[in-house]
Amino acid sequence: MKAFGPVPSRRLGRSLGINNIPPKVCTYACVYCQLGRTLTMQAKRDYFYETDDLIGDVEQKLRQAKARNEPVNYLTFVPDGEPTLDARLGEEIERLQPLGIDIAVITNSSLLYRQDVRHDLARANWISLKIDAISETIWHQIDRPHKSLQLAEILQGILEFAHSFHGEITTETMLIQGMNDSHEEIEDIANFLERLQPDRAYLAIPTRPPAKQGVQAVDEQSISMAYHIFSQSVASVEYLIGYEGSAFAFSGDVENDLLGIASVHPMRAEGVDEFLCKASASWDVVRKLIDEGKLVETEYLGNRFYMRKLSGR
Ligand code: SF4
């Protein structure tokens, strides 16, 4: 079966996943990959599955979801490998469009230097682009690319794509301790994002065991610093740190609502004050959550911030 779900996704609502690549066929062998080691490393596009089979699987899953009265907000290419390696990607998107559901693709961006890949992706409605590093050395260290790939060409391809794409572009940057978490690298990524102007930039940490032993997520202080640096360049920045919190859903449960917001971005002390005031609650709630290890106080440029304790550590 090449389709699964729909599954709830913070970024996409209810997303029906499409697996258009055999397991772990990828252009990268990222140190943090949560799917295990890359089994087939390749940078050449290939034909994997028959388009009719893939479309048939998606239609079947949609029928099942409909029978259960489950809405589907996105059809999402999120395979166990790199989706743009599929030479039929453009054709598949085109065949899915008449279903009338927006199409998302989560890519590691490595093949965006290719005009045919940019052309295929241009048909989608929502794209997530991986941007883990700007420095060649760090890129090699963290994403461990296929030897034929060139970072400068990829970054150029990403910019070209972004400037002509009419849908929504998000980026995803996985922060790894001791690799891409220096002030300098984060600023370089932020400067690139400023040129790219994505609709939203996500900062992620590994939340499941990574491919390479010893790979560590950054700590709260570093992710908070990255958030502040990115926020100087991009209008909307959020975390992906393993909690499906929502900054917008208020359930009336003060603790959960506070944790929900703090799992999406750090809250300034003033913002917490305002929130507590509206909820007729006191700072005792915050102190309790800190004591229970659910909330962490961080500092940036002399200001106090509160964020969700990271699960990946
Ligand atoms: S790009 Fe994705 S699938 Fe490929 S190695 Fe990296 S994390 Fe794993």
Boltz pocket constraint, residues with backbone or C-beta under 6 A from the ligand:
constraints:
  - pocket:
      binder: B
      contacts: [[A, 26], [A, 27], [A, 28], [A, 29], [A, 30], [A, 32], [A, 33], [A, 34], [A, 35], [A, 36], [A, 38], [A, 79], [A, 80], [A, 81], [A, 82], [A, 108], [A, 143]]
      max_distance: 6.0
